Amino acid sequence: MKLLVIQQKMIGDVLTSSILFEALRKKFPEAELHYLIQPHTLPVVQNNPFIDKFILYNPKLNKNPVKFLQFVNRIRQENYTDVIDVYSKISTGIISLFSGAISRLSYQKNYTSHFYTQTFQHIKNPATCAGLAIENRMQFLQALHKDFPMHARPKIYLNQFQKEKAANHLEEGGICHKNSLIMCGIVGSSGNKSYPPAYMAKILDTVVKQVKDGQILLNYSPSQEKEALAIYDLCSAGTRSKIFLKLYASELKDFIANCANCDIFIGNEGGAANIAKALTIPTFSIHSPSIKKNYWGIYCNDKDKVSVHLEDYKPELFQNKKEKEIRAKNRKFYKLFKPELIEPKLESFLKNLDL
């Protein structure tokens, strides 16, 4: 068996789809397993011992037909027996079809299904605490063997040297490792996934009041610096004094290493929260109203993996609403998702950790 998994675009998706490799390696120890991803996501899977080879896909190829076809030909020359296309877009459908693989698996979509030999419907209701993001991916493996598990936990394989190097850098920057270190994902990957700035500032104020001697690192993408600093300015003076702005990690690999030295992650649900979970760090994440909690609420247990969604507090707003309707009202829903709703659960989360 020589198998290719395709998962492009977002960091959280690439990390989550990596669960397939451990399961595949245990079932087929002699298989050759490759992962097709975009370059910026490589750090979350780079040291995964179950992946034999990474194939990096530059998204600019989508706009250059000649170079795209050259890439497709490169994939064909690998002679894969199986392809699992988790991304399931037209471009990856073409890659899958022309790979020449006998078995080509993906999700059921009317505009791409003809590229594959078998497709799967998205599961609507989770059967486990893993969440639909996990269960939907694991179902692909049923086409290869019937006794694969229903779920698996994403993991980041950070070596000790990387973690210690980051710890030394943090200490040089003024961090005291005897006190709690908190990573805060204050801006989501898009406006549609970002808790309102004034609300997020109030959440940070609550954290500082609750966690004695707490120290805060901020996470956001370099292009979001303006939004991040606006949230910083909205925080109380006491909270700002606990935030170490100069220790911001602009590179994903550095964020991962910093996060591995943290005691907690608090912030928007997304790639950063998924990284924290994969590093087994207690995580409190705030979901976008337009994204169902049962999809990305991975392994939530209301103890050290907690997530909150407006629907938890105001379910009537979501009754008989289609996803498209919720997305259209996302900003309005966010305004209703006031910190006062979240704070009791956040305080309970922090209290249970006994920081």
N, C-alpha and C positions, 0 to 999 in steps of 0.2 A: 504493500500500500504506500502510495505517495500522495499526500493530501494537502490541499491549499485551503486555508480559511481567509476569507476576504472581509475586512471590516475597516472602512474608511471613516474619515471625518473626526468625530469628537473623542476626546481623551477618555471620558467615562465609558463610552461604547467600546473602545479598543481594550481597555482594562477588563471590562465585563466579559467580552467575547473570549478573552484569554483562558477562561475556565474550561473551554473545550479541549485545550491541549493536555491538561493533566489527565482528564478522563480518557482521552484517546490513547495517551501513552500507556496508561495502566491496562487498557484493553488490548492494544496492539503495540507491544514494546518494540517491535522491529520496524514500525512504520516510520517514514520520513515526513515530518510535519513542518509546513511553511506557513508564514503569516504575512498577508499583504495589507499594509497599513500606510498612512501618510507619515512623512518624516517627523513632524512636530510631536507625534504621539509615542515615539519610540521609547523614551525614558520610562514609561510605566510598565513596559514589558521586556525591557532590554536584557535583564538577567534571568528571565524565565527559563528554567532548566529543561522544560518539556518542548521548547520550540527549537527546531534545528536551523531554521533560516528565516530571516526577515527580507521581504521584498518591499521596497519603498516606492510608493506611488506619488508622483508629483501631480497635484490637481490641475496644474496648467496643461497637462496632456489632454484634458477634456476639450480644450480650445484649439488643439493642434492635431488634426486628423492624421497627418503623416506620422508624427511621433507616437500618437496613440496606437496606430496599427503596428508600429515597430515594437511597442511595449507588448501588445497582444501576441505578437510573434515570439517574443522572448518567453512569455508564459507558456505558449504552446510547446516550445522546445524543452520545457521541464518534464513533459510527459506525465502529468498528474493522472492518477486513477480516480480521484475524488476531489470535488470542490464544494465547499460550504460557503455560500455567499450570504453573509449576515447583513451586509449593507443593502443589497437588493435594489439597486438603481439600474437604469438602462446601461450606463457605461460598464458597471461590474457584471451585468447580465451578458454583455457582449464578450467580456473577458472570460466569463465562465463557459459560454457556448463554444468559443474558439479555442479554449484550452485543450479540447479533445478528450476531456475526462469522461469516463463511462457514467459516473454518478455525479450529478450536479444538483445541489440542494439549495433551496432558498425559501423565503416567505411567499405566500400566495398574493400576487398582485396581477390584475388583469393585463397590465401593459408590459409585464416582464416574465410572466409564467412560461412563455414558449421558449425561454432560454434554458430551462431546467428540466431534469428528468423527474423530479419530485418536488412539490412545494407543500408548505405547512401553513395552516391558518394560525394567526396570533391567538394565543390562549387569552380568554377574557377574565377569568377568575382564578387567582393563584390557589394552588393546592397546598403550598407550604409557606413558611415565613420568609422564604428566599426572595419572593417578589417575582413579578412577571418578566422583568428584564432578564432574570436568570432562567426561569422555567421555559420561556420562549426560545432561548438559545439552546438549552439542553435537549429540546425535543428533536433537533436535527440529528442527533446521534442515534435516535431510534431507527433511522433508516439504515444504519451500519451494523447495529446489533441491538437486540431487544432488552438487554438487562443493564443498560447504562443507568446511573442514578438520575433522579429528577432535578437535582440541584447540586451546586458546588460553590464554594466561596472564592471570589477573586483574591489574588495575592500579589503583593509586590515583593520582589526578591532583591532587597537592598543589602549590599554587603557591609560588614561591620566597619570597614575603613571609611566608606562614604558617610556613615552615620557619625563616626567619631570625628571626622574632619569637619562636618557641619556643627557638631557640638562645640568644638574648639572655636570655630568662627563665631558662634553665638555667644560664647563666654567672653571672647575678645570684644564683642559688641555691647557688653554690659549685662548679659543674661546670667542670672544666678540659677543654677540647675537644682538648687534645693527648694526653690519656689515653683509654683505651678506655671507652666508655659502653655499658652492657649493660642492656637491658630484660628483665625477668623476669616472665613471666606465672605467678604463683605459685598462683593459684586459678582453677580452670576455671569454666565457665558454670553448672555444677551439681556436686553431690557426686559424681555418677557420672562426671564428667570431670576430677576433681581428684586429682592425685598426693598421697598421704598427707603431712600437714604435716611430720612428723619427717624423712621421706625428702626432701621438697623443701628443707628447711633444709640437709640434708647436701649436696644438689646445689649450693646456693648457696655453701656452704663450699668445695666443690671448685673452683668457678669462681674464687673469690677467690684461692685458692692458686695457680691456674694462670695467671691473667691479672694481670700486674704492673701496679700502679696502676689496676686496674679500678674503675669506679664503677657503682653499681647503682641503677636505678629499678625500682619495683614496679608491676605492673599487676594490678588486680582491680576489681570493680564496687563502687560506694559501699556497697552492702548487705553486702559481704563484708569490711568493714574488720576486724571481730573475728577472722575466720579468718586474714586477712593478718598482723595484728599477732601472732597466736599463732605463725605461721611465723617471723616476725622474731625473736621471743623465743627460739625454738629454735636460731637460728643462733649461731655462735661470736661472741665479742666482736669479733674481727678482722673478721668478715663484717659485723656490724652497723655497724661504723665506716665501711664502704664503701657503705652503703645510705643514699640521700637520701630519707628519708620525707616531708619537707616539699615535695618536688617531685612528689608524686603528682598525676596528672591525673584528675579526677573526670568530666570531660566527654570524650566520644568524640573530638571534633574536636581536643582538646588532646592526648589520648593519641596520635593519629595524627601530629601535628606533633612531639611529643617522640620518638616512635618513629623518625621520619624522620631524627633527629639521632643515632640510636644506631648502634653498630657491629655489634651482635649482638642477636638475640632468643633467649632460652632459657626454656622453660616448657611448660605444658600445651598440647596440641594443641587448637585452637579458633579463635574469631574473631580473637583478638589475634595468634596465630601466622600466620593467613592475611593479616592486615594487614601484618605484617612481610615476608612473602613478596612481597606485592603492591608493597611499597616497595623490593624487591630487597635486603633486608637478610639476611645470613647467619642461618639459623634452625635451632635445635636444639629439636625438640618431642617431648614425651612423650605417647604415645597412651593413651587409656583402654582397658583390656582388652576392653570391650564394643563398641568401634568398630573395625572392620577397618581396618588400616593402608592397604590398597590403595584405600580410598575417599577418605580425607582426606589421605593422604600425597602432597600435590600437588607434582609435579616434584621429588621427592626424588632426590638424586644421590650421597649419601654423601660429599659434599665440603662445599659451603656451604649445602645444604638437606638436613638430616639429621633423621630421625624414628626413634623407637624404640618398640617394642611388646613386651609380655611374650611374645608368640608367637615373636618373634625368638630368644628365649633358651630358652623352654620350650614348644616346639611340641606336645609330647605332651598338654599340658593342654587344647588346643583341638581335638584330633582327634575327629571324629564328634560335635562339639558344635554344636547349633543356636544361633542368635543369642539366643533367649529364655533358654536355659540359661546362656549366658555372662553375660548381663545379671544374672541371678539371683545369680551368684557373683562379681559385679564387685568387691565390697569384699574378698572373700577373695583374688581374683587380684591386686588392687592390693598387698596385704600381701606377696605373693610377689615382687612387682616391685621388689626391693630396689635401693638406689642402687649397691651393689657390682656389679650387673649392667650398669648404665648407664655408670658412670664411665669405663671404658676407651674407649668410643666418644666420650663427651663430651670427654675429654682429647685424643683424636686430632682431633676437630673443632676444638677451640681451637688446637691446635698447628698445624694446617694453615692456619689464618687468619693465623698469624704476628703476633699482636697485641703 
